[in-house]
Amino acid sequence: MLNIFQGISQQRYQQYLSKLNRDLIHKEAKLGGQLFGDVKKNDRREFFCLDKHTWIWHEEWTDIRGVKQVVTTRYSIRPDGIIKAHNNENFQKVDKKEATNLILAANAYLKHVKAE
């Protein structure tokens, strides 16, 4: 009987840790999005580190025609350079300027999140 309760307790603990991790990523994503200026009331911008090799830029806004736009860019850091994909399309290598901008943004993000 004790094993059943230990199993349930372990499962609840794992669920708690998963939720905590998701909540932290969402908070960090919002903080990261604020690095690039104000976000309009009904818009959304997020920038965050998913893991040690992956950075995500996500933005949602309504264009001048009133159509909702959504763009997600996934940057993958590799030994031979940085590649990116927009909205799950094929990856392509980024140029030196974009790589430099990503590194600067990542450093600003880490500093900002650490301070918060």
Order of alpha helices (4+ residues) and beta strands (2+ residues): alpha-beta-beta-beta-beta-beta-alpha
